[in-house]
Amino acid sequence: MTLSLLYIDDALLVVDKPGGLLAVPGRGEAGLDNQAARVQAEVADALVVHRLDMSTSGLMLFARGKEMQRRLGHAFAQREVHKEYAAVVDGLVGPEHGEIDLPLLTDWPNRPRQKVDPVDGKPALTRFSVLQRDPAAGTTRMRLEPVTGRSHQLRVHLLSIGHPIVGDALYAPPDALAKAPRLLLHAQSLQLAHPADGRTLRFHSPAPF
C-alpha cells in the first residue's frame, strides 16, 4: 500500500488519492482500507479535513493535529480553499464556459444518489470551462470548479445539463458508462492559505486520463 505523498509539513499534508479507494473508513471489512487509514499509518497525527468520492482520484488534504484540523475545516466552510477538477463528460458541450446553479438534495430512496431539488435542495454552484472537444469519441474534456461542496455535486450538475461524466457507475447511462473503465473525474488543483503562517499554498496533480 504505497502512499502518494505530495507535500508534508508540521501543519498539514497532501496526498494523491487513487480512484477506487475510499477516502475515509466505510462499512464492513472492505471499508478498512481507505486513504485516511493509509495516511495515518505513516503520519499518526493526520486528521481528515475533507473527502473525495471513492471513484474520484486526486488531491486530498489532511491536517496534523486538532487545531490545524479546526483551522482548515473553517477555511473549507468559508469557501477559502480553491478547488479545480478535470473531467471528461459525455457529448459535446456547447458553451465555452458557464455556471450550473442548481440546489441538491439526497435522493433518500436511492441513496447514496443525490438529485436536483429546487424546493428543498441546498444551494450548489459549479463553474465550468471547456478544454477540448473530441467529436470522434463524442466527449468533452472540462475544468470544473465546485464553489460549494455538496455530495456528488459535480456528477449531478453535469448530468443535469445532459453531459454525465464518462465512466460514472452511479449516474451515467449505459453508453456513457461504457466509454471508460473508471469515473473520469480528478481533483487536480488546490489553493489555500497555510493555516499556521498564512502563505499561499498551491498543489497540482495532472489527471491520469
Steps between C-alpha positions, in 0.01 A plus 500: 500500500707790372420854612519764229613783728538831316567737791544490877588748774416541868145620428368300206568252225368437150468164327389386156211259557452229237158442349317206655636554853271621777601837643392409855395176673193331357273217603623148558842349448536653153475846655807448715734583212461870428711807435469631856618169649794483259604854588461447876713185482788723387413829674331428833360850562338537155129589514235516228398848379295423187405201286504377143255249357641150485499506119671841481878527493722792590612741767391442858607720790554383859562709811762415761336529841166632623580871478613480137192288424282773650670776299493310173142389556405865550678594176301239307174608664569865410584401140855628537647186341502516120444159337509400135417167341566347160221296345404337172127516435271335249400707198633825354441785745385816320607802710870563555434581865212555737340426835261233625295635788263224609412399860573141601340256742559138597276266301405303812332199333805463275788585734784586455365673188433873514250695291409853394219631721397864443276501810689323778852475356805674643664769283767359269711688246748361246706704254629329187712556192557284194858389439457274197222342296548158340236456228626151413451372855200720567654640819619831647790560737411764759637696793254516790496725805259402778429827680292307753588149613183292492516123482533382137459863392707485182354167393138609544551847355659366181225240471240775541623684189499181294873421523561227759860430593637208301538178698263606779346175626251689717363762260608437140273316255644176356660655191684768701597248768654271238734770366749461788598235756480753785339831590692766305503757779824616664569762768788673324556826688486637855585853611475622859661714766731304729316460834808587706672786317253615232725449197328385183530130422428361153490132411445337163451140390467426127196292408596136431260486204 
